[in-house]
């Protein structure tokens, strides 16, 4: 065996060689790539797809007084017989390879959504660079290319505004590719996606920098073949989210019998409980929606400092919201698309019976009997019980 003083130089030499042979010799610097912030896809004619990507312009993303008023992004589009072909034709217009790691949203045109998302889901699922946690949103009407060209006054990149709007509206913003895949493959539920649209408010007097041209519209309902089969506008979509257990807060306007005005309640701490009960060949569901409410506006003669008037408002809130939610569920049922979580509740509560009817769940959901009950407690009425403008003789105690 060699003495230890002979082995030390050899080990140091090997260590030095090891360090010299490591490193990302084939890496591509981020500064040398085109950074995609949003994707958009649509069907322009039978068997012909169009793809649009929004790219950030890093030099125009700065902040402060010197920030450029020009767009901080540009778009490139391409057509093809499939998604990959369209993407390949888009690359011919770029001087750099693109990087998708910062892409936050995938926008789907209405025509493609109605045709079906099977092709795009396959292409995105096979691409190892695609993050499954990116959001996917449907564009109602208009062109995907035109939409991705829009600017937004509060964001340098309009793609960031699309996702942030959901949280601002009190909605759960977790509408990702991963969740869509899971819902599409699930036997218990059907997928749904948020819908956005371009507003039609442009005028010569409105500033291009202060007039947003996009807004949340509602939700798109998909069947098990990943085809768009219906819509829920936002005023109904809020309640679907509540039943699903995804809603953070909601504003409810309550009409009071015998009064010309109404009462506005802001509800939060929202919860949903679904109880499934097999009844012969059909299934019954009881939905209980609960939460806590605060009075935000009183346009009636009622003195809301009086407990019986609070009880009146609360009872009317329960009746009107319960009836409205029931109507929404009945409207969706004929589509056979369970976007409320009923199948999940039935499977969890009755696993044995579920195995016997899961293959027929779209039909069973369409025929299900549903009842809705409310338990929303009004806790705060503000600093005064009656409207300020009323005189004492006009107030209803």
Phi, psi and omega per residue, in radians:
X1 nan 2.378 -3.132
X2 -1.263 2.543 3.087
X3 -1.045 2.736 -3.064
X4 -1.153 -0.484 -3.125
X5 -1.261 -0.282 3.036
X6 -1.452 -0.538 -3.059
X7 -1.384 -0.511 -3.081
X8 -1.061 -0.830 3.113
X9 -1.071 -0.613 3.128
X10 -1.154 -0.728 3.133
X11 -1.141 -0.697 3.109
X12 -1.131 -0.677 3.105
X13 -1.121 -0.743 3.114
X14 -1.115 -0.702 3.122
X15 -1.117 -0.710 3.109
X16 -1.113 -0.741 3.100
X17 -1.106 -0.677 3.123
X18 -1.089 -0.729 3.123
X19 -1.150 -0.640 -3.119
X20 -1.245 -0.444 -3.085
X21 -1.581 -0.107 3.116
X22 -1.607 2.919 3.129
X23 2.200 2.744 -3.126
X24 -1.565 1.344 -3.071
X25 -1.170 -0.408 -3.112
X26 -1.911 0.299 -3.087
X27 -1.228 2.739 3.085
X28 -2.009 2.044 -3.133
X29 -1.102 2.493 -3.137
X30 -1.082 -0.556 3.133
X31 -1.169 -0.305 -3.114
X32 -1.746 0.214 -3.111
X33 -2.147 2.717 3.051
X34 -1.561 2.125 -3.011
X35 -1.630 2.052 3.123
X36 -1.463 2.267 3.086
X37 -1.841 -0.346 3.125
X38 -2.796 2.573 3.045
X39 -1.958 2.683 3.002
X40 -2.516 2.407 -3.140
X41 -2.336 2.561 3.066
X42 -2.711 2.928 3.098
X43 -1.866 2.024 -3.087
X44 -1.603 -0.429 3.024
X45 -2.849 3.037 -3.114
X46 -0.989 2.206 3.106
X47 1.082 0.419 3.072
X48 -2.360 2.066 -3.069
X49 -1.863 2.723 3.002
X50 -2.216 2.439 3.091
X51 -2.135 2.488 3.108
X52 -2.342 2.362 3.079
X53 -2.140 2.439 3.064
X54 -1.759 2.185 -3.090
X55 -1.968 2.407 3.084
X56 -1.340 2.550 2.999
X57 -1.882 1.697 -2.996
X58 -0.950 -0.624 -3.079
X59 -1.170 -0.263 -3.107
X60 -1.929 0.251 -3.139
X61 -1.733 0.165 -3.124
X62 -1.245 2.960 3.126
X63 -2.160 2.866 3.110
X64 1.868 -3.003 -3.059
X65 -1.154 -0.485 -3.093
X66 -1.498 0.097 -3.101
X67 -1.121 2.344 -3.113
X68 -1.256 2.504 3.080
X69 -1.525 -0.029 3.081
X70 -1.321 2.897 3.102
X71 -1.043 2.466 3.094
X72 -1.628 0.276 -3.128
X73 -2.666 2.910 2.976
X74 -2.462 2.850 -3.122
X75 -2.144 2.665 3.055
X76 -2.350 2.388 -3.130
X77 -2.150 2.759 3.081
X78 -2.728 2.634 3.139
X79 -1.932 2.732 3.111
X80 -2.998 2.979 -3.131
X81 -1.339 -0.226 3.072
X82 -2.684 3.099 -3.077
X83 -1.108 -0.749 -3.098
X84 -1.154 -0.678 3.120
X85 -1.120 -0.720 3.100
X86 -1.118 -0.714 3.118
X87 -1.130 -0.680 3.123
X88 -1.076 -0.719 3.129
X89 -1.234 -0.478 3.070
X90 -1.192 -0.642 -3.113
X91 -1.105 -0.432 -3.129
X92 -1.192 -0.233 -3.111
X93 -1.761 0.057 -3.079
X94 -1.897 2.544 3.091
X95 -1.618 -0.129 -3.129
X96 -2.328 2.724 2.977
X97 -1.179 2.598 -3.105
X98 -1.685 2.772 3.139
X99 -2.175 2.169 -3.041
X100 -1.744 -0.028 -3.021
X101 -1.048 -0.440 -3.122
X102 -1.766 0.141 3.129
X103 -1.243 2.051 -3.040
X104 -1.698 -0.274 -3.025
X105 -2.615 2.541 2.990
X106 -2.010 2.125 -3.091
X107 -1.771 2.252 -3.101
X108 -1.968 2.155 3.089
X109 -1.205 2.708 -3.054
X110 -1.100 -0.710 -3.112
X111 -1.130 -0.713 3.101
X112 -1.169 -0.685 3.137
X113 -1.080 -0.690 3.114
X114 -1.236 -0.610 3.110
X115 -1.173 -0.632 3.138
X116 2.188 2.540 -3.060
X117 -1.756 0.217 -3.076
X118 -1.007 -0.784 -3.096
X119 -1.148 -0.811 -3.102
X120 -1.186 -0.639 3.103
X121 -1.138 -0.638 3.101
X122 -1.158 -0.803 -3.102
X123 -1.132 -0.780 -3.134
X124 -1.186 -0.618 -3.139
X125 -1.212 -0.466 3.140
X126 -1.511 -0.282 -3.089
X127 -1.442 1.987 -3.097
X128 -1.178 -0.272 -3.135
X129 -1.508 -0.167 -3.098
X130 -1.460 2.201 3.084
X131 -1.453 2.226 -3.134
X132 -1.276 -0.148 3.135
X133 -1.634 0.104 3.066
X134 -1.327 2.601 -3.084
X135 -1.386 2.621 3.097
X136 -2.214 2.260 -2.999
X137 -2.391 2.532 3.123
X138 -1.676 2.355 3.039
X139 -1.680 2.088 -3.138
X140 -1.586 1.957 -3.126
X141 1.263 2.857 3.086
X142 1.368 3.106 -3.092
X143 -1.783 2.374 3.085
X144 -1.039 -0.718 3.140
X145 -1.097 -0.779 3.127
X146 -1.114 -0.671 -3.107
X147 -1.154 -0.757 -3.124
X148 -1.245 -0.143 3.052
X149 -1.529 -0.209 -3.098
X150 -1.196 2.578 3.006
X151 -1.792 2.855 3.096
X152 -2.342 2.252 -2.969
X153 -1.117 -0.454 -3.076
X154 -1.673 -0.120 -3.092
X155 -2.293 2.471 3.059
X156 -1.183 -0.625 -3.138
X157 -2.004 2.085 -3.098
X158 -1.086 -0.451 3.118
X159 -1.056 -0.584 3.121
X160 -1.206 -0.585 -3.127
X161 -1.154 -0.646 -3.087
X162 -1.003 -0.813 -3.101
X163 -1.282 -0.719 -3.076
X164 -1.151 -0.444 -3.125
X165 -1.033 -0.561 -3.088
X166 -1.159 -0.795 3.124
X167 -1.144 -0.693 3.123
X168 -1.075 -0.590 -3.125
X169 -1.452 0.049 3.134
X170 1.416 0.304 -3.116
X171 -1.792 2.764 3.023
X172 -1.335 2.156 -3.044
X173 -1.567 0.169 -3.032
X174 -1.534 1.130 3.089
X175 -1.882 1.340 -2.992
X176 -1.755 2.908 3.042
X177 -0.998 -0.717 -3.134
X178 -1.017 -0.816 -3.133
X179 -1.156 -0.614 3.111
X180 -1.167 -0.771 3.083
X181 -0.986 -0.798 -3.089
X182 -1.118 -0.756 -3.139
X183 -1.189 -0.659 -3.136
X184 -1.159 -0.605 -3.127
X185 -1.517 -0.270 -3.080
X186 -1.258 2.558 3.041
X187 -1.483 -0.201 -2.971
X188 -1.684 -0.458 -2.992
X189 -2.501 2.974 3.087
X190 -2.056 2.599 -3.109
X191 -1.343 2.668 3.011
X192 -2.516 2.668 -3.088
X193 -2.360 2.640 3.033
X194 -1.181 2.670 -3.120
X195 -2.095 2.378 3.077
X196 -2.204 2.686 3.132
X197 -2.513 2.801 3.042
X198 -1.457 2.307 3.101
X199 -1.380 2.752 -3.093
X200 -1.974 1.037 -3.045
X201 -2.062 0.225 -3.080
X202 -1.179 2.442 3.092
X203 -2.673 2.842 -3.131
X204 -1.187 -0.460 -3.084
X205 -1.445 -0.474 -3.089
X206 -1.368 2.420 -3.131
X207 -1.303 2.405 3.102
X208 -1.132 -0.396 -3.096
X209 -1.551 -0.254 -3.054
X210 -2.165 0.129 -3.091
X211 -2.067 1.592 -3.139
X212 -1.030 2.438 -3.111
X213 -1.926 0.349 -3.141
X214 -2.448 2.640 3.089
X215 -2.732 2.725 3.028
X216 -1.226 2.367 -3.122
X217 -1.881 -0.654 -3.084
X218 2.835 -2.417 -3.101
X219 -2.350 2.562 3.099
X220 -1.808 2.368 -3.098
X221 -1.825 2.262 -3.124
X222 -2.040 2.584 3.062
X223 -1.563 -3.028 -3.085
X224 -1.234 -0.248 3.050
X225 -1.613 0.233 3.127
X226 1.049 0.642 3.094
X227 -1.912 2.413 3.089
X228 -1.191 2.141 -3.105
X229 -2.119 -0.115 -3.138
X230 -3.114 2.973 -3.131
X231 -2.236 2.681 2.897
X232 -2.151 2.002 3.077
X233 -1.107 2.852 -2.981
X234 -1.027 -0.644 -3.123
X235 -1.101 -0.457 3.042
X236 -1.638 -0.546 -3.133
X237 -1.088 -0.591 3.086
X238 -0.973 -0.775 -3.072
X239 -1.292 -0.564 3.018
X240 -1.070 -0.716 3.103
X241 -1.145 -0.612 3.099
X242 -1.133 -0.854 3.115
X243 -1.033 -0.683 -3.134
X244 -1.248 -0.273 -3.133
X245 1.479 0.435 -3.065
X246 -1.960 -0.073 -3.017
X247 -1.552 2.419 3.139
X248 -1.608 -0.766 -3.122
X249 -2.721 2.838 -3.124
X250 -2.707 2.587 3.054
X251 -1.810 2.190 -3.098
X252 -2.104 2.276 3.052
X253 -1.754 2.135 -3.071
X254 -1.890 2.107 3.041
X255 -1.440 2.333 -3.096
X256 -1.843 2.141 3.126
X257 -1.001 2.348 3.127
X258 1.451 -0.028 3.131
X259 -2.066 2.497 3.118
X260 -1.324 -0.516 -3.090
X261 -1.631 -2.844 3.141
X262 -2.560 3.032 3.132
X263 -2.126 2.338 -3.132
X264 -1.812 2.193 -3.108
X265 -2.069 2.265 2.996
X266 -1.719 2.063 -3.097
X267 -1.861 2.385 3.076
X268 -2.460 -3.023 -3.027
X269 0.915 0.773 -3.007
X270 -1.349 2.438 3.098
X271 -2.406 2.765 3.110
X272 -2.390 2.377 3.087
X273 -2.266 2.199 -3.128
X274 -2.032 2.140 3.104
X275 -1.971 2.137 -3.116
X276 -1.761 2.419 3.141
X277 -2.383 1.965 3.064
X278 -1.172 2.318 3.116
X279 -2.356 1.578 -3.105
X280 1.152 -2.192 3.142
X281 -1.511 -0.078 -3.120
X282 -1.997 3.023 3.132
X283 -2.197 2.424 3.071
X284 -1.985 2.431 3.093
X285 -2.173 2.337 2.992
X286 -1.957 2.081 -3.127
X287 -1.796 2.171 3.075
X288 -1.997 2.063 3.122
X289 -1.827 2.256 -3.090
X290 -2.317 2.899 3.124
X291 2.927 -3.034 3.116
X292 -2.143 2.430 -3.050
X293 -2.161 2.609 3.054
X294 -2.182 2.374 3.094
X295 -1.281 2.151 3.137
X296 -1.883 -0.345 -3.119
X297 -2.777 2.390 3.115
X298 -2.230 1.893 -3.117
X299 -1.863 0.380 -3.139
X300 -1.982 -3.099 3.065
X301 -1.539 -0.016 -3.042
X302 -1.210 2.377 2.974
X303 -1.535 1.831 -3.066
X304 -1.408 0.135 2.958
X305 -1.475 -0.107 3.131
X306 -1.708 2.250 -3.005
X307 -1.075 -0.623 -3.112
X308 -1.188 -0.532 3.094
X309 -1.273 -0.639 3.039
X310 -1.086 -0.741 3.114
X311 -1.092 -0.675 3.106
X312 -1.084 -0.829 3.124
X313 -1.073 -0.755 -3.112
X314 -1.136 -0.717 3.114
X315 -1.139 -0.740 3.108
X316 -1.156 -0.641 3.080
X317 -1.063 -0.808 3.128
X318 -1.054 -0.792 -3.092
X319 -1.153 -0.856 -3.046
X320 -1.220 -0.775 3.136
X321 -1.190 -0.747 3.119
X322 -1.030 -0.768 3.115
X323 -1.123 -0.731 -3.112
X324 -1.138 -0.774 3.125
X325 -1.104 -0.711 3.119
X326 -1.076 -0.700 3.110
X327 -1.119 -0.667 3.126
X328 -1.123 -0.779 3.140
X329 -1.104 -0.755 -3.138
X330 -1.124 -0.524 3.122
X331 -1.243 -0.600 -3.103
X332 -1.434 -0.528 -3.034
X333 -0.934 -0.760 -3.126
X334 -1.036 -0.365 3.114
X335 -1.302 -0.295 -3.099
X336 1.235 0.382 -3.070
X337 -1.968 1.843 -3.112
X338 -1.458 1.693 3.124
X339 -1.863 0.222 -3.069
X340 -1.873 -0.204 -3.109
X341 1.583 0.283 3.138
X342 -1.165 -0.750 3.136
X343 -1.085 -0.682 3.109
X344 -1.105 -0.733 3.130
X345 -1.133 -0.748 -3.138
X346 -1.126 -0.777 3.137
X347 -1.061 -0.724 -3.109
X348 -1.221 -0.656 -3.041
X349 -1.582 -0.462 -3.111
X350 -2.390 1.216 -3.040
X351 -1.088 -0.604 -3.119
X352 -1.198 -0.840 3.128
X353 -1.137 -0.551 -3.140
X354 -1.059 -0.703 -3.138
X355 -1.050 -0.445 -3.096
X356 -1.518 -0.366 -3.067
X357 -2.121 0.012 -3.043
X358 -1.086 -0.559 3.140
X359 -1.242 -0.333 3.139
X360 -1.909 0.348 -2.996
X361 -1.056 -0.720 3.100
X362 -0.962 -0.709 3.126
X363 -1.240 -0.722 -3.136
X364 -1.156 -0.673 3.103
X365 -1.114 -0.717 -3.130
X366 -1.103 -0.508 -3.094
X367 -1.703 -0.071 -3.019
X368 -1.124 2.546 3.038
X369 -1.609 2.286 -3.042
X370 -2.252 2.348 2.996
X371 -2.179 2.607 -3.084
X372 -2.215 2.264 3.065
X373 -2.198 2.716 -3.056
X374 -2.140 2.574 3.030
X375 -2.522 1.208 -3.102
X376 -1.924 1.992 -3.049
X377 -1.659 2.176 3.064
X378 -1.423 2.126 -3.048
X379 -1.883 -0.603 -3.083
X380 -2.200 2.439 3.133
X381 -2.040 0.006 -3.089
X382 1.662 -2.989 -3.055
X383 -1.450 -0.236 -3.123
X384 -2.419 2.609 -3.098
X385 -1.488 -0.662 -3.092
X386 -1.898 2.711 3.089
X387 -1.007 2.521 -3.096
X388 -1.081 -0.634 -2.960
X389 -1.349 -0.185 -3.096
X390 -1.484 2.530 3.013
X391 -1.468 2.839 -3.053
X392 -0.990 -0.677 -3.109
X393 -1.235 -0.304 -3.130
X394 -1.575 -0.257 -3.082
X395 -1.335 2.378 -3.135
X396 -1.737 1.874 -3.107
X397 -1.372 nan nan
